[in-house]
Each structure stands twice: as C-alpha cells, then as structure tokens.
C-alpha cells in the first residue's frame, strides 16, 4: 500500500471536516480496510459535522480513487 497516497486522501478528508471544526486521524490500514477516527473536541457544532455514513462514503471514494485495493473505510465517531 502506498502510504503517501493514503496520507493525501486522509488530508483531503481532514480539510473537509475542518470546515466544521472537526478533524480526522488515521488509526490503521490493513488489507482492504482503512480505519479512521473522527475528532470533535474543537468543533463548536458537533452536529454540523457530516453524519458518519456520509463521511465513510466520501472517505472511501477519496481513498479508493488513489488506492484501488481499499474496499472499506470505517470511522470511529464519538457521537455514537
């Protein structure tokens, strides 16, 4: 797996959630799965950050466009 491409995709996602005061961190990348964690400590409006299901789909699109071997992205969302 090309970690540079993965970091690039995660960076794009971080920029997206930063607009609402959140952040994303990479937890792991094994096999065809990438695990991320949503961080909302700095968010003024936690509910303003996109729902987990939407974030996971957007993240999967961003990652799989760069790394075709990735088929699943999971996000640990503290709102759940």
TAVENFEN-V872010 format. One record per pair of residues at least 12 apart in sequence whose C-alpha atoms are under 10 Angstrom apart, sorted by the first residue. I is the first residue (numbers start at 1). J is the second residue. Records with the same first field share a line. If there is no record, write none. Layout:
I = J + J
This chain:
1 = 29 + 30 + 31 + 32 + 67 + 68 + 69 + 70
2 = 66 + 67
3 = 29 + 67
4 = 66
5 = 62 + 63 + 64 + 65 + 66 + 67
6 = 26 + 29 + 34 + 62 + 63 + 64 + 66 + 67 + 70
7 = 25 + 26 + 63
8 = 62 + 63 + 66
9 = 59 + 60 + 61 + 62 + 63 + 64 + 65 + 66 + 67
10 = 24 + 25 + 26 + 36 + 59 + 62 + 63
11 = 23 + 24 + 25 + 26 + 62
12 = 24 + 59 + 62 + 63
13 = 25 + 55 + 58 + 59 + 62 + 63
14 = 38 + 39 + 59
16 = 49 + 50 + 55 + 58
17 = 38 + 39 + 40 + 43 + 48 + 49 + 50 + 55
18 = 39 + 40 + 42 + 43 + 49
19 = 43 + 48 + 49
20 = 40 + 42 + 43 + 44 + 45 + 46 + 47 + 48 + 49 + 50
21 = 39 + 40 + 41 + 42 + 43 + 44 + 45 + 46 + 48 + 49
22 = 38 + 39 + 40 + 41 + 42 + 43 + 44 + 45 + 46 + 48 + 49 + 50
23 = 37 + 38 + 39 + 40 + 41 + 42 + 43 + 49
24 = 36 + 37 + 38 + 39 + 40 + 75 + 76 + 77
25 = 37 + 38 + 39 + 75 + 76
26 = 38 + 75
27 = 74 + 75 + 76
28 = 74
29 = 70 + 72 + 73
30 = 70
31 = 69 + 70 + 71 + 72
32 = 64 + 67 + 68 + 69 + 70 + 71 + 72 + 73
33 = 60 + 69 + 70 + 71 + 72 + 73 + 74
34 = 59 + 60 + 63 + 70 + 71 + 72 + 73 + 74 + 75
35 = 56 + 72 + 73 + 74 + 75 + 76
36 = 56 + 59 + 73 + 74 + 75 + 76 + 77
37 = 74 + 75 + 76 + 77 + 78
38 = 52 + 55 + 75 + 76 + 77 + 78 + 79
39 = 76 + 77 + 78 + 79
40 = 77 + 78 + 79
41 = 78
46 = 78 + 79
47 = 79
51 = 77 + 79
52 = 74 + 75 + 76 + 77 + 78 + 79 + 80
53 = 74 + 75 + 77
55 = 73 + 74 + 75 + 77
56 = 72 + 73 + 74 + 75 + 76
57 = 72 + 73 + 74
58 = 73
59 = 72 + 73 + 74 + 75
60 = 72 + 73 + 74
61 = 73
